[in-house]
Amino acid sequence: MAVLKVIEVLANSDKSWEDATKKAVGHTSKSVKNIRSVYVNEQSASVDDGKISEFRVNVKITFEIK
C-alpha cells in the first residue's frame, strides 16, 4: 500500500496556464520527490490595458511518501 500526500501550490507565468503549471511542478520537484500527479484546481489571470499580463494557477500536487 502506498501513502500519498497532497500539497497546494500557487504559480504564475506570463506565457500560459500550461506554462504556470509546468513551473509549479518543476519548482516543487526540486524539494519534493516521487511526484505522481498534478491537478489544476483553479485558473486566473491579471489584466493590464485590456490584455492578459499574467496567468495564475492553483494546483494540487500528489506525491508518494516512502
PQR file of N, CA, C, O and H, with PARSE charges and radii, in Angstrom:
ATOM      1  N   MET A   1       0.839  -1.177   0.000 -0.4000 1.5000
ATOM      2  CA  MET A   1       0.000   0.000   0.000 -0.0000 2.0000
ATOM      3  C   MET A   1       0.888   1.247   0.000  0.5500 1.7000
ATOM      4  O   MET A   1       1.866   1.314   0.744 -0.5500 1.4000
ATOM      5  N   ALA A   2       0.549   2.221  -0.826 -0.4000 1.5000
ATOM      6  CA  ALA A   2       1.304   3.470  -0.908 -0.0000 2.0000
ATOM      7  C   ALA A   2       0.632   4.537  -0.045  0.5500 1.7000
ATOM      8  O   ALA A   2      -0.592   4.591   0.071 -0.5500 1.4000
ATOM      9  H   ALA A   2      -0.245   2.166  -1.430  0.4000 1.0000
ATOM     10  N   VAL A   3       1.456   5.369   0.546 -0.4000 1.5000
ATOM     11  CA  VAL A   3       0.963   6.520   1.292 -0.0000 2.0000
ATOM     12  C   VAL A   3       1.235   7.757   0.446  0.5500 1.7000
ATOM     13  O   VAL A   3       2.379   8.027   0.078 -0.5500 1.4000
ATOM     14  H   VAL A   3       2.451   5.325   0.452  0.4000 1.0000
ATOM     15  N   LEU A   4       0.173   8.510   0.139 -0.4000 1.5000
ATOM     16  CA  LEU A   4       0.289   9.683  -0.704 -0.0000 2.0000
ATOM     17  C   LEU A   4      -0.034  10.942   0.088  0.5500 1.7000
ATOM     18  O   LEU A   4      -0.845  10.917   1.014 -0.5500 1.4000
ATOM     19  H   LEU A   4      -0.756   8.291   0.438  0.4000 1.0000
ATOM     20  N   LYS A   5       0.603  12.031  -0.283 -0.4000 1.5000
ATOM     21  CA  LYS A   5       0.354  13.318   0.346 -0.0000 2.0000
ATOM     22  C   LYS A   5       0.038  14.322  -0.753  0.5500 1.7000
ATOM     23  O   LYS A   5       0.575  14.239  -1.858 -0.5500 1.4000
ATOM     24  H   LYS A   5       1.262  12.051  -1.036  0.4000 1.0000
ATOM     25  N   VAL A   6      -0.840  15.272  -0.439 -0.4000 1.5000
ATOM     26  CA  VAL A   6      -1.223  16.306  -1.399 -0.0000 2.0000
ATOM     27  C   VAL A   6      -0.861  17.668  -0.823  0.5500 1.7000
ATOM     28  O   VAL A   6      -1.183  17.977   0.324 -0.5500 1.4000
ATOM     29  H   VAL A   6      -1.277  15.339   0.458  0.4000 1.0000
ATOM     30  N   ILE A   7      -0.181  18.483  -1.642 -0.4000 1.5000
ATOM     31  CA  ILE A   7       0.119  19.861  -1.240 -0.0000 2.0000
ATOM     32  C   ILE A   7      -0.481  20.805  -2.277  0.5500 1.7000
ATOM     33  O   ILE A   7      -0.687  20.432  -3.432 -0.5500 1.4000
ATOM     34  H   ILE A   7       0.081  18.232  -2.574  0.4000 1.0000
ATOM     35  N   GLU A   8      -0.752  22.004  -1.854 -0.4000 1.5000
ATOM     36  CA  GLU A   8      -1.310  23.016  -2.750 -0.0000 2.0000
ATOM     37  C   GLU A   8      -0.214  24.026  -3.086  0.5500 1.7000
ATOM     38  O   GLU A   8       0.488  24.509  -2.198 -0.5500 1.4000
ATOM     39  H   GLU A   8      -0.585  22.307  -0.916  0.4000 1.0000
ATOM     40  N   VAL A   9      -0.074  24.339  -4.371 -0.4000 1.5000
ATOM     41  CA  VAL A   9       0.986  25.225  -4.841 -0.0000 2.0000
ATOM     42  C   VAL A   9       0.373  26.278  -5.765  0.5500 1.7000
ATOM     43  O   VAL A   9      -0.488  25.969  -6.590 -0.5500 1.4000
ATOM     44  H   VAL A   9      -0.644  23.946  -5.093  0.4000 1.0000
ATOM     45  N   LEU A  10       0.822  27.510  -5.618 -0.4000 1.5000
ATOM     46  CA  LEU A  10       0.409  28.602  -6.494 -0.0000 2.0000
ATOM     47  C   LEU A  10       1.584  28.953  -7.399  0.5500 1.7000
ATOM     48  O   LEU A  10       2.727  29.013  -6.945 -0.5500 1.4000
ATOM     49  H   LEU A  10       1.521  27.761  -4.948  0.4000 1.0000
ATOM     50  N   ALA A  11       1.300  29.185  -8.684 -0.4000 1.5000
ATOM     51  CA  ALA A  11       2.365  29.549  -9.625 -0.0000 2.0000
ATOM     52  C   ALA A  11       1.819  30.511 -10.663  0.5500 1.7000
ATOM     53  O   ALA A  11       0.609  30.607 -10.863 -0.5500 1.4000
ATOM     54  H   ALA A  11       0.372  29.136  -9.052  0.4000 1.0000
ATOM     55  N   ASN A  12       2.729  31.225 -11.325 -0.4000 1.5000
ATOM     56  CA  ASN A  12       2.310  32.162 -12.362 -0.0000 2.0000
ATOM     57  C   ASN A  12       3.265  32.127 -13.550  0.5500 1.7000
ATOM     58  O   ASN A  12       4.389  31.631 -13.457 -0.5500 1.4000
ATOM     59  H   ASN A  12       3.713  31.147 -11.163  0.4000 1.0000
ATOM     60  N   SER A  13       2.784  32.668 -14.669 -0.4000 1.5000
ATOM     61  CA  SER A  13       3.576  32.722 -15.896 -0.0000 2.0000
ATOM     62  C   SER A  13       3.062  33.878 -16.744  0.5500 1.7000
ATOM     63  O   SER A  13       1.883  34.225 -16.682 -0.5500 1.4000
ATOM     64  H   SER A  13       1.871  33.070 -14.744  0.4000 1.0000
ATOM     65  N   ASP A  14       3.935  34.462 -17.522 -0.4000 1.5000
ATOM     66  CA  ASP A  14       3.484  35.488 -18.459 -0.0000 2.0000
ATOM     67  C   ASP A  14       3.132  34.884 -19.820  0.5500 1.7000
ATOM     68  O   ASP A  14       2.740  35.607 -20.736 -0.5500 1.4000
ATOM     69  H   ASP A  14       4.893  34.180 -17.573  0.4000 1.0000
ATOM     70  N   LYS A  15       3.271  33.543 -19.957 -0.4000 1.5000
ATOM     71  CA  LYS A  15       3.006  32.866 -21.228 -0.0000 2.0000
ATOM     72  C   LYS A  15       1.640  32.196 -21.290  0.5500 1.7000
ATOM     73  O   LYS A  15       0.845  32.486 -22.184 -0.5500 1.4000
ATOM     74  H   LYS A  15       3.589  32.956 -19.213  0.4000 1.0000
ATOM     75  N   SER A  16       1.358  31.274 -20.314 -0.4000 1.5000
ATOM     76  CA  SER A  16       0.114  30.499 -20.373 -0.0000 2.0000
ATOM     77  C   SER A  16      -0.148  29.785 -19.048  0.5500 1.7000
ATOM     78  O   SER A  16       0.718  29.716 -18.176 -0.5500 1.4000
ATOM     79  H   SER A  16       2.004  31.039 -19.588  0.4000 1.0000
ATOM     80  N   TRP A  17      -1.365  29.257 -18.922 -0.4000 1.5000
ATOM     81  CA  TRP A  17      -1.686  28.457 -17.744 -0.0000 2.0000
ATOM     82  C   TRP A  17      -0.875  27.159 -17.752  0.5500 1.7000
ATOM     83  O   TRP A  17      -0.452  26.674 -16.703 -0.5500 1.4000
ATOM     84  H   TRP A  17      -2.068  29.313 -19.631  0.4000 1.0000
ATOM     85  N   GLU A  18      -0.668  26.611 -18.937 -0.4000 1.5000
ATOM     86  CA  GLU A  18       0.138  25.392 -19.052 -0.0000 2.0000
ATOM     87  C   GLU A  18       1.563  25.639 -18.562  0.5500 1.7000
ATOM     88  O   GLU A  18       2.125  24.815 -17.842 -0.5500 1.4000
ATOM     89  H   GLU A  18      -1.012  27.005 -19.789  0.4000 1.0000
ATOM     90  N   ASP A  19       2.139  26.761 -18.946 -0.4000 1.5000
ATOM     91  CA  ASP A  19       3.488  27.097 -18.511 -0.0000 2.0000
ATOM     92  C   ASP A  19       3.533  27.314 -16.998  0.5500 1.7000
ATOM     93  O   ASP A  19       4.493  26.909 -16.342 -0.5500 1.4000
ATOM     94  H   ASP A  19       1.682  27.431 -19.531  0.4000 1.0000
ATOM     95  N   ALA A  20       2.506  27.946 -16.444 -0.4000 1.5000
ATOM     96  CA  ALA A  20       2.442  28.143 -14.990 -0.0000 2.0000
ATOM     97  C   ALA A  20       2.379  26.795 -14.275  0.5500 1.7000
ATOM     98  O   ALA A  20       3.007  26.618 -13.231 -0.5500 1.4000
ATOM     99  H   ALA A  20       1.726  28.275 -16.977  0.4000 1.0000
ATOM    100  N   THR A  21       1.629  25.850 -14.827 -0.4000 1.5000
ATOM    101  CA  THR A  21       1.535  24.512 -14.233 -0.0000 2.0000
ATOM    102  C   THR A  21       2.882  23.805 -14.295  0.5500 1.7000
ATOM    103  O   THR A  21       3.298  23.177 -13.321 -0.5500 1.4000
ATOM    104  H   THR A  21       1.119  25.994 -15.675  0.4000 1.0000
ATOM    105  N   LYS A  22       3.558  23.900 -15.419 -0.4000 1.5000
ATOM    106  CA  LYS A  22       4.889  23.292 -15.547 -0.0000 2.0000
ATOM    107  C   LYS A  22       5.869  23.905 -14.558  0.5500 1.7000
ATOM    108  O   LYS A  22       6.696  23.195 -13.986 -0.5500 1.4000
ATOM    109  H   LYS A  22       3.220  24.410 -16.210  0.4000 1.0000
ATOM    110  N   LYS A  23       5.785  25.212 -14.350 -0.4000 1.5000
ATOM    111  CA  LYS A  23       6.655  25.869 -13.381 -0.0000 2.0000
ATOM    112  C   LYS A  23       6.362  25.385 -11.964  0.5500 1.7000
ATOM    113  O   LYS A  23       7.284  25.190 -11.172 -0.5500 1.4000
ATOM    114  H   LYS A  23       5.112  25.788 -14.814  0.4000 1.0000
ATOM    115  N   ALA A  24       5.087  25.192 -11.642 -0.4000 1.5000
ATOM    116  CA  ALA A  24       4.708  24.704 -10.307 -0.0000 2.0000
ATOM    117  C   ALA A  24       5.309  23.328 -10.051  0.5500 1.7000
ATOM    118  O   ALA A  24       5.880  23.086  -8.987 -0.5500 1.4000
ATOM    119  H   ALA A  24       4.339  25.351 -12.285  0.4000 1.0000
ATOM    120  N   VAL A  25       5.185  22.430 -11.016 -0.4000 1.5000
ATOM    121  CA  VAL A  25       5.725  21.082 -10.861 -0.0000 2.0000
ATOM    122  C   VAL A  25       7.252  21.109 -10.846  0.5500 1.7000
ATOM    123  O   VAL A  25       7.879  20.427 -10.035 -0.5500 1.4000
ATOM    124  H   VAL A  25       4.721  22.626 -11.881  0.4000 1.0000
ATOM    125  N   GLY A  26       7.844  21.891 -11.735 -0.4000 1.5000
ATOM    126  CA  GLY A  26       9.310  21.966 -11.803 -0.0000 2.0000
ATOM    127  C   GLY A  26       9.923  22.502 -10.521  0.5500 1.7000
ATOM    128  O   GLY A  26      10.909  21.957 -10.025 -0.5500 1.4000
ATOM    129  H   GLY A  26       7.334  22.445 -12.393  0.4000 1.0000
ATOM    130  N   HIS A  27       9.349  23.553  -9.992 -0.4000 1.5000
ATOM    131  CA  HIS A  27       9.887  24.144  -8.764 -0.0000 2.0000
ATOM    132  C   HIS A  27       9.670  23.209  -7.571  0.5500 1.7000
ATOM    133  O   HIS A  27      10.556  23.049  -6.731 -0.5500 1.4000
ATOM    134  H   HIS A  27       8.548  23.995 -10.395  0.4000 1.0000
ATOM    135  N   THR A  28       8.487  22.593  -7.503 -0.4000 1.5000
ATOM    136  CA  THR A  28       8.188  21.679  -6.404 -0.0000 2.0000
ATOM    137  C   THR A  28       9.083  20.453  -6.442  0.5500 1.7000
ATOM    138  O   THR A  28       9.490  19.957  -5.391 -0.5500 1.4000
ATOM    139  H   THR A  28       7.767  22.723  -8.185  0.4000 1.0000
ATOM    140  N   SER A  29       9.399  19.955  -7.633 -0.4000 1.5000
ATOM    141  CA  SER A  29      10.210  18.740  -7.756 -0.0000 2.0000
ATOM    142  C   SER A  29      11.645  18.937  -7.268  0.5500 1.7000
ATOM    143  O   SER A  29      12.367  17.958  -7.078 -0.5500 1.4000
ATOM    144  H   SER A  29       9.069  20.358  -8.487  0.4000 1.0000
ATOM    145  N   LYS A  30      12.070  20.185  -7.062 -0.4000 1.5000
ATOM    146  CA  LYS A  30      13.403  20.436  -6.509 -0.0000 2.0000
ATOM    147  C   LYS A  30      13.496  20.029  -5.043  0.5500 1.7000
ATOM    148  O   LYS A  30      14.575  19.693  -4.555 -0.5500 1.4000
ATOM    149  H   LYS A  30      11.484  20.981  -7.216  0.4000 1.0000
ATOM    150  N   SER A  31      12.366  20.059  -4.345 -0.4000 1.5000
ATOM    151  CA  SER A  31      12.385  19.708  -2.914 -0.0000 2.0000
ATOM    152  C   SER A  31      11.481  18.535  -2.556  0.5500 1.7000
ATOM    153  O   SER A  31      11.591  17.986  -1.459 -0.5500 1.4000
ATOM    154  H   SER A  31      11.490  20.331  -4.741  0.4000 1.0000
ATOM    155  N   VAL A  32      10.595  18.146  -3.454 -0.4000 1.5000
ATOM    156  CA  VAL A  32       9.671  17.036  -3.196 -0.0000 2.0000
ATOM    157  C   VAL A  32       9.930  15.945  -4.233  0.5500 1.7000
ATOM    158  O   VAL A  32       9.913  16.202  -5.436 -0.5500 1.4000
ATOM    159  H   VAL A  32      10.505  18.592  -4.345  0.4000 1.0000
ATOM    160  N   LYS A  33      10.166  14.741  -3.759 -0.4000 1.5000
ATOM    161  CA  LYS A  33      10.425  13.620  -4.664 -0.0000 2.0000
ATOM    162  C   LYS A  33       9.167  12.761  -4.819  0.5500 1.7000
ATOM    163  O   LYS A  33       8.219  12.893  -4.045 -0.5500 1.4000
ATOM    164  H   LYS A  33      10.180  14.532  -2.781  0.4000 1.0000
ATOM    165  N   ASN A  34       9.164  11.901  -5.800 -0.4000 1.5000
ATOM    166  CA  ASN A  34       8.095  10.926  -6.051 -0.0000 2.0000
ATOM    167  C   ASN A  34       6.756  11.578  -6.374  0.5500 1.7000
ATOM    168  O   ASN A  34       5.711  11.096  -5.936 -0.5500 1.4000
ATOM    169  H   ASN A  34       9.934  11.793  -6.429  0.4000 1.0000
ATOM    170  N   ILE A  35       6.779  12.684  -7.146 -0.4000 1.5000
ATOM    171  CA  ILE A  35       5.524  13.319  -7.566 -0.0000 2.0000
ATOM    172  C   ILE A  35       4.796  12.378  -8.508  0.5500 1.7000
ATOM    173  O   ILE A  35       5.377  11.852  -9.457 -0.5500 1.4000
ATOM    174  H   ILE A  35       7.627  13.076  -7.501  0.4000 1.0000
ATOM    175  N   ARG A  36       3.521  12.174  -8.233 -0.4000 1.5000
ATOM    176  CA  ARG A  36       2.707  11.241  -9.023 -0.0000 2.0000
ATOM    177  C   ARG A  36       1.739  11.956  -9.959  0.5500 1.7000
ATOM    178  O   ARG A  36       1.493  11.482 -11.068 -0.5500 1.4000
ATOM    179  H   ARG A  36       3.049  12.601  -7.462  0.4000 1.0000
ATOM    180  N   SER A  37       1.186  13.095  -9.528 -0.4000 1.5000
ATOM    181  CA  SER A  37       0.207  13.779 -10.371 -0.0000 2.0000
ATOM    182  C   SER A  37       0.068  15.236  -9.967  0.5500 1.7000
ATOM    183  O   SER A  37       0.485  15.655  -8.887 -0.5500 1.4000
ATOM    184  H   SER A  37       1.386  13.480  -8.627  0.4000 1.0000
ATOM    185  N   VAL A  38      -0.538  15.998 -10.883 -0.4000 1.5000
ATOM    186  CA  VAL A  38      -0.861  17.397 -10.609 -0.0000 2.0000
ATOM    187  C   VAL A  38      -2.306  17.625 -11.056  0.5500 1.7000
ATOM    188  O   VAL A  38      -2.714  17.179 -12.129 -0.5500 1.4000
ATOM    189  H   VAL A  38      -0.877  15.658 -11.761  0.4000 1.0000
ATOM    190  N   TYR A  39      -3.057  18.312 -10.235 -0.4000 1.5000
ATOM    191  CA  TYR A  39      -4.454  18.624 -10.521 -0.0000 2.0000
ATOM    192  C   TYR A  39      -4.597  20.150 -10.528  0.5500 1.7000
ATOM    193  O   TYR A  39      -4.308  20.805  -9.526 -0.5500 1.4000
ATOM    194  H   TYR A  39      -2.726  18.674  -9.364  0.4000 1.0000
ATOM    195  N   VAL A  40      -5.034  20.705 -11.637 -0.4000 1.5000
ATOM    196  CA  VAL A  40      -5.230  22.148 -11.721 -0.0000 2.0000
ATOM    197  C   VAL A  40      -6.571  22.460 -11.058  0.5500 1.7000
ATOM    198  O   VAL A  40      -7.639  22.153 -11.586 -0.5500 1.4000
ATOM    199  H   VAL A  40      -5.269  20.173 -12.451  0.4000 1.0000
ATOM    200  N   ASN A  41      -6.476  23.075  -9.895 -0.4000 1.5000
ATOM    201  CA  ASN A  41      -7.657  23.359  -9.082 -0.0000 2.0000
ATOM    202  C   ASN A  41      -8.349  24.646  -9.526  0.5500 1.7000
ATOM    203  O   ASN A  41      -9.577  24.732  -9.522 -0.5500 1.4000
ATOM    204  H   ASN A  41      -5.608  23.325  -9.466  0.4000 1.0000
ATOM    205  N   GLU A  42      -7.559  25.638  -9.906 -0.4000 1.5000
ATOM    206  CA  GLU A  42      -8.126  26.939 -10.260 -0.0000 2.0000
ATOM    207  C   GLU A  42      -7.192  27.683 -11.202  0.5500 1.7000
ATOM    208  O   GLU A  42      -5.971  27.569 -11.095 -0.5500 1.4000
ATOM    209  H   GLU A  42      -6.561  25.569  -9.910  0.4000 1.0000
ATOM    210  N   GLN A  43      -7.767  28.443 -12.124 -0.4000 1.5000
ATOM    211  CA  GLN A  43      -7.000  29.274 -13.042 -0.0000 2.0000
ATOM    212  C   GLN A  43      -7.515  30.704 -12.948  0.5500 1.7000
ATOM    213  O   GLN A  43      -8.714  30.933 -12.795 -0.5500 1.4000
ATOM    214  H   GLN A  43      -8.759  28.535 -12.211  0.4000 1.0000
ATOM    215  N   SER A  44      -6.602  31.656 -13.040 -0.4000 1.5000
ATOM    216  CA  SER A  44      -6.992  33.061 -13.081 -0.0000 2.0000
ATOM    217  C   SER A  44      -5.941  33.823 -13.870  0.5500 1.7000
ATOM    218  O   SER A  44      -4.894  33.280 -14.224 -0.5500 1.4000
ATOM    219  H   SER A  44      -5.627  31.470 -13.165  0.4000 1.0000
ATOM    220  N   ALA A  45      -6.235  35.094 -14.141 -0.4000 1.5000
ATOM    221  CA  ALA A  45      -5.289  35.898 -14.910 -0.0000 2.0000
ATOM    222  C   ALA A  45      -5.383  37.360 -14.468  0.5500 1.7000
ATOM    223  O   ALA A  45      -6.434  37.824 -14.025 -0.5500 1.4000
ATOM    224  H   ALA A  45      -7.085  35.535 -13.853  0.4000 1.0000
ATOM    225  N   SER A  46      -4.275  38.065 -14.598 -0.4000 1.5000
ATOM    226  CA  SER A  46      -4.235  39.513 -14.373 -0.0000 2.0000
ATOM    227  C   SER A  46      -4.365  40.203 -15.724  0.5500 1.7000
ATOM    228  O   SER A  46      -3.835  39.726 -16.727 -0.5500 1.4000
ATOM    229  H   SER A  46      -3.421  37.689 -14.959  0.4000 1.0000
ATOM    230  N   VAL A  47      -5.068  41.318 -15.741 -0.4000 1.5000
ATOM    231  CA  VAL A  47      -5.274  42.050 -16.986 -0.0000 2.0000
ATOM    232  C   VAL A  47      -4.756  43.482 -16.829  0.5500 1.7000
ATOM    233  O   VAL A  47      -5.072  44.160 -15.852 -0.5500 1.4000
ATOM    234  H   VAL A  47      -5.499  41.705 -14.925  0.4000 1.0000
ATOM    235  N   ASP A  48      -3.964  43.929 -17.792 -0.4000 1.5000
ATOM    236  CA  ASP A  48      -3.469  45.299 -17.849 -0.0000 2.0000
ATOM    237  C   ASP A  48      -3.759  45.867 -19.234  0.5500 1.7000
ATOM    238  O   ASP A  48      -3.411  45.256 -20.244 -0.5500 1.4000
ATOM    239  H   ASP A  48      -3.707  43.378 -18.586  0.4000 1.0000
ATOM    240  N   ASP A  49      -4.383  47.011 -19.282 -0.4000 1.5000
ATOM    241  CA  ASP A  49      -4.718  47.675 -20.553 -0.0000 2.0000
ATOM    242  C   ASP A  49      -5.478  46.763 -21.509  0.5500 1.7000
ATOM    243  O   ASP A  49      -5.231  46.776 -22.715 -0.5500 1.4000
ATOM    244  H   ASP A  49      -4.666  47.508 -18.461  0.4000 1.0000
ATOM    245  N   GLY A  50      -6.399  45.975 -20.973 -0.4000 1.5000
ATOM    246  CA  GLY A  50      -7.234  45.111 -21.807 -0.0000 2.0000
ATOM    247  C   GLY A  50      -6.560  43.856 -22.317  0.5500 1.7000
ATOM    248  O   GLY A  50      -7.116  43.149 -23.158 -0.5500 1.4000
ATOM    249  H   GLY A  50      -6.600  45.964 -19.993  0.4000 1.0000
ATOM    250  N   LYS A  51      -5.353  43.566 -21.812 -0.4000 1.5000
ATOM    251  CA  LYS A  51      -4.631  42.365 -22.245 -0.0000 2.0000
ATOM    252  C   LYS A  51      -4.187  41.570 -21.029  0.5500 1.7000
ATOM    253  O   LYS A  51      -3.881  42.132 -19.977 -0.5500 1.4000
ATOM    254  H   LYS A  51      -4.902  44.139 -21.128  0.4000 1.0000
ATOM    255  N   ILE A  52      -4.157  40.246 -21.192 -0.4000 1.5000
ATOM    256  CA  ILE A  52      -3.697  39.385 -20.098 -0.0000 2.0000
ATOM    257  C   ILE A  52      -2.196  39.594 -19.908  0.5500 1.7000
ATOM    258  O   ILE A  52      -1.410  39.465 -20.847 -0.5500 1.4000
ATOM    259  H   ILE A  52      -4.405  39.790 -22.046  0.4000 1.0000
ATOM    260  N   SER A  53      -1.822  39.917 -18.682 -0.4000 1.5000
ATOM    261  CA  SER A  53      -0.407  40.156 -18.391 -0.0000 2.0000
ATOM    262  C   SER A  53       0.221  39.020 -17.597  0.5500 1.7000
ATOM    263  O   SER A  53       1.443  38.871 -17.588 -0.5500 1.4000
ATOM    264  H   SER A  53      -2.461  40.021 -17.920  0.4000 1.0000
ATOM    265  N   GLU A  54      -0.607  38.215 -16.928 -0.4000 1.5000
ATOM    266  CA  GLU A  54      -0.070  37.119 -16.116 -0.0000 2.0000
ATOM    267  C   GLU A  54      -1.126  36.034 -15.945  0.5500 1.7000
ATOM    268  O   GLU A  54      -2.282  36.319 -15.631 -0.5500 1.4000
ATOM    269  H   GLU A  54      -1.600  38.337 -16.936  0.4000 1.0000
ATOM    270  N   PHE A  55      -0.713  34.788 -16.155 -0.4000 1.5000
ATOM    271  CA  PHE A  55      -1.570  33.630 -15.949 -0.0000 2.0000
ATOM    272  C   PHE A  55      -1.230  33.019 -14.597  0.5500 1.7000
ATOM    273  O   PHE A  55      -0.055  32.887 -14.255 -0.5500 1.4000
ATOM    274  H   PHE A  55       0.226  34.557 -16.409  0.4000 1.0000
ATOM    275  N   ARG A  56      -2.244  32.647 -13.827 -0.4000 1.5000
ATOM    276  CA  ARG A  56      -2.018  32.079 -12.497 -0.0000 2.0000
ATOM    277  C   ARG A  56      -2.754  30.752 -12.367  0.5500 1.7000
ATOM    278  O   ARG A  56      -3.858  30.582 -12.882 -0.5500 1.4000
ATOM    279  H   ARG A  56      -3.199  32.755 -14.104  0.4000 1.0000
ATOM    280  N   VAL A  57      -2.123  29.825 -11.672 -0.4000 1.5000
ATOM    281  CA  VAL A  57      -2.772  28.545 -11.378 -0.0000 2.0000
ATOM    282  C   VAL A  57      -2.628  28.205  -9.898  0.5500 1.7000
ATOM    283  O   VAL A  57      -1.643  28.553  -9.248 -0.5500 1.4000
ATOM    284  H   VAL A  57      -1.226  29.964 -11.253  0.4000 1.0000
ATOM    285  N   ASN A  58      -3.618  27.531  -9.405 -0.4000 1.5000
ATOM    286  CA  ASN A  58      -3.601  26.953  -8.069 -0.0000 2.0000
ATOM    287  C   ASN A  58      -3.695  25.448  -8.322  0.5500 1.7000
ATOM    288  O   ASN A  58      -4.723  24.962  -8.796 -0.5500 1.4000
ATOM    289  H   ASN A  58      -4.419  27.248  -9.933  0.4000 1.0000
ATOM    290  N   VAL A  59      -2.630  24.710  -8.010 -0.4000 1.5000
ATOM    291  CA  VAL A  59      -2.591  23.274  -8.312 -0.0000 2.0000
ATOM    292  C   VAL A  59      -2.436  22.445  -7.050  0.5500 1.7000
ATOM    293  O   VAL A  59      -1.909  22.913  -6.040 -0.5500 1.4000
ATOM    294  H   VAL A  59      -1.795  25.104  -7.625  0.4000 1.0000
ATOM    295  N   LYS A  60      -2.897  21.223  -7.125 -0.4000 1.5000
ATOM    296  CA  LYS A  60      -2.677  20.252  -6.069 -0.0000 2.0000
ATOM    297  C   LYS A  60      -1.699  19.207  -6.616  0.5500 1.7000
ATOM    298  O   LYS A  60      -1.949  18.581  -7.645 -0.5500 1.4000
ATOM    299  H   LYS A  60      -3.324  20.844  -7.945  0.4000 1.0000
ATOM    300  N   ILE A  61      -0.601  19.038  -5.918 -0.4000 1.5000
ATOM    301  CA  ILE A  61       0.435  18.087  -6.346 -0.0000 2.0000
ATOM    302  C   ILE A  61       0.436  16.911  -5.385  0.5500 1.7000
ATOM    303  O   ILE A  61       0.538  17.079  -4.170 -0.5500 1.4000
ATOM    304  H   ILE A  61      -0.397  19.547  -5.081  0.4000 1.0000
ATOM    305  N   THR A  62       0.319  15.715  -5.954 -0.4000 1.5000
ATOM    306  CA  THR A  62       0.292  14.487  -5.165 -0.0000 2.0000
ATOM    307  C   THR A  62       1.627  13.776  -5.293  0.5500 1.7000
ATOM    308  O   THR A  62       2.158  13.613  -6.392 -0.5500 1.4000
ATOM    309  H   THR A  62       0.236  15.578  -6.941  0.4000 1.0000
ATOM    310  N   PHE A  63       2.166  13.351  -4.139 -0.4000 1.5000
ATOM    311  CA  PHE A  63       3.429  12.618  -4.168 -0.0000 2.0000
ATOM    312  C   PHE A  63       3.388  11.473  -3.158  0.5500 1.7000
ATOM    313  O   PHE A  63       2.638  11.499  -2.182 -0.5500 1.4000
ATOM    314  H   PHE A  63       1.734  13.484  -3.247  0.4000 1.0000
ATOM    315  N   GLU A  64       4.217  10.476  -3.427 -0.4000 1.5000
ATOM    316  CA  GLU A  64       4.258   9.283  -2.565 -0.0000 2.0000
ATOM    317  C   GLU A  64       5.285   9.481  -1.470  0.5500 1.7000
ATOM    318  O   GLU A  64       6.384   9.981  -1.709 -0.5500 1.4000
ATOM    319  H   GLU A  64       4.826  10.455  -4.220  0.4000 1.0000
ATOM    320  N   ILE A  65       4.914   9.083  -0.268 -0.4000 1.5000
ATOM    321  CA  ILE A  65       5.812   9.133   0.877 -0.0000 2.0000
ATOM    322  C   ILE A  65       6.432   7.729   0.997  0.5500 1.7000
ATOM    323  O   ILE A  65       5.723   6.728   1.101 -0.5500 1.4000
ATOM    324  H   ILE A  65       4.021   8.677  -0.073  0.4000 1.0000
ATOM    325  N   LYS A  66       7.734   7.688   0.980 -0.4000 1.5000
ATOM    326  CA  LYS A  66       8.435   6.380   1.084 -0.0000 2.0000
ATOM    327  C   LYS A  66       8.779   6.068   2.514  0.5500 1.7000
ATOM    328  O   LYS A  66       9.365   5.023   2.795 -0.5500 1.4000
ATOM    329  H   LYS A  66       8.309   8.501   0.895  0.4000 1.0000
TER
END
